[in-house]
Amino acid sequence: MPRPLTLLVIAKPNARFLRVLERLPPETNLAVGNNLDAFASAAPGADVILSCVGSGLPLEAVWRIAPRVRWVHSMAAGVENTLFPELAASDVPLTNSRGVFARSLAEFAIAAMLFFAKDLRAMVRNQEAGVWRQFDVEELQGKTLGIVGYGQIGRATAERARVFGVRIAAFRRRPELSSTDALVDESYGPGELRQLLGSSDYAVVAAALTPETRAMIGAGEIAAMKNTAVLINLGRGPVIVEGALIDALRDHRIRGAALDVFDTEPLPAGHPFYSLDNVLLSPHCADHTPTWQEDAMEFFVGNFQRFSRGEPLHNVVDKSKGY
């Protein structure tokens, strides 16, 4: 009979979402905490590390006292702050929660498109001022949505946008993977980002942050966009060069931007994004549904069950690519 598995959970011990772990096999040896003392006795024989959002304790520190670990899971979707050199170089698989938050993020993208198409800011301002001022609005029908990083978030966005009659253009490392995707009207690959942006009325950025994607959208890429286009960032802030975007927004060289992620979070007081009237700002909470943490933990529990049965894990990160 296999020995019980030992799981180290890097989290605040009173976190509500930890209740989901009650669904783990009862024989699981569980250690939970956000300091190394909490793992001192269990770490030498640990099989799995679960790194939770906002724990305050670096995964790397726990890794170093757990030499027998055979699997690491990140509760977050992005792994740029998780994938330290020793883990990257090891044979230990790393999984993440990508896809768990795709529906909510896709809905935010559609909300952002409608925000600008219907000029909801003007409607709210007129209502607050008690002014009856009619103006024309746009339809999404016939517009082109460019999706930079056509993964699970990108595809979920495409599914919802097609309901509005929007054309879909996908940019991805391997554009041939979209050749049989009924949602995609046009595919773009490496070297064709500016062409995609130039053809888009709305551009959703859903790319992971890697050395290749950092600063991928800079002044030249933004200059390629239509002056009526809207840039929507759901991925990671540093994928877009923030200064170049601010300059373009101030000069109205693009219509606007909807941003859920930023170079520095929380966004510092007095930052230009707060005062620009062509920016829709979300404080990195577009995926924070009432159950977002529980949903991520449910995914982990399912993966833990696969691991305990010796089955392939879901959402294995390609550590060489960083996503």
URQUIKA-V109081 format. One record per helix or strand. SS is the DSSP state (hx for helix, st for strand). FROM is the first residue (numbers start at 1). LEN is the number of residues. If there is no record, write none. Layout:
ss->[SS;SS]
from->[FROM;FROM]
len->[LEN;LEN]
//
This chain:
ss->[st;hx;st;hx;hx;st;hx;st;hx;st;hx;hx;st;hx;st;hx;st;hx;st;st;hx;st;hx;st;hx;st;hx;st;hx;st]
from->[6;16;29;36;43;48;59;71;85;93;102;120;144;152;167;175;186;193;202;217;219;230;237;240;242;256;272;279;292;316]
len->[5;8;5;4;3;4;5;4;5;3;16;10;5;11;5;4;3;7;4;1;5;4;3;1;9;4;4;3;17;1]
//
